[in-house]
Amino acid sequence: MCTPPHRRDVGAYVLGVLGAADAFRFEEHLEGCPLCAGGVVEFGGVTAVLRRYARLTPPGVDPVVRAGPGLVLRATRAVAAGRRRTRRRRLAVAATVAAVVLTAGVPFAVPGGEPEAGRWTGADRGSGMTAVVTAGAREWGADVGLEVAGVPDPGVCSLVAVGRDGDEETVATWSSAGAGEGPLQVSGGAALRPGAIARFEVRTAAGRRLLRLTR
């Protein structure tokens, strides 16, 4: 059962401030709670913001990043606002694409360059898991499609884009029934352009990598 204390522990777990015993108990809870597992994936954006801040801090300067309630609240609000802006841009671009196709009968091209696309594949002989990701360039980043089969364990999974600069972005999440489940198709979007993406990874809600996809 998901309780308010469990929901409060999501942020502390992602930021690594739970003690070893509490973290172990929370991971046991994650295995049976899709709500908290989804929260762990969502908080990945917060940790990415903190890592980027630490990386940009000049040498010799203490970034003084502490996981206090105010910091978590501000970072969470910043991530949520960014995602709302991204969704609005995606809707606007989709409407523009539809208008171009219906009126001119020509494919959409990214302003200032040729259309850009990419394809990444991965397979694990041990588990039998396979996946293919395709991404097309858009004004706001990349429109991403995933086809995956053979996820070994049931639970919440996430598709993560890893940029050439090391930045990570969660593209999509879904629930898997585990071994024996047929191929699934999942779609999502990334702020990264296809050319800036080095690879994709399929991970569990706890962050364990299940599959690595490369070009």
Sequence and secondary structure as in RCSB ss.txt:
>XXXX:A:sequence
MCTPPHRRDVGAYVLGVLGAADAFRFEEHLEGCPLCAGGVVEFGGVTAVLRRYARLTPPGVDPVVRAGPGLVLRA
TRAVAAGRRRTRRRRLAVAATVAAVVLTAGVPFAVPGGEPEAGRWTGADRGSGMTAVVTAGAREWGADVGLEVAG
VPDPGVCSLVAVGRDGDEETVATWSSAGAGEGPLQVSGGAALRPGAIARFEVRTAAGRRLLRLTR
>XXXX:A:secstr
   HHHHHHHHHHHHT S HHHHHHHHHHHTT HHHHHHHHHTHHHHHHHHHHHHHS TT        HHHHHHH
HHHHHHHHHHHHHHHHHHHHHHHHHHHHH      TTS   EEEEEEE TTT  EEEEEEEEETTEEEEEEEEE 
 SS EEEEEEEEETTS EEEEEEEEE  TT   EEEEEEESS GGGEEEEEEEETTS EEEEEB 
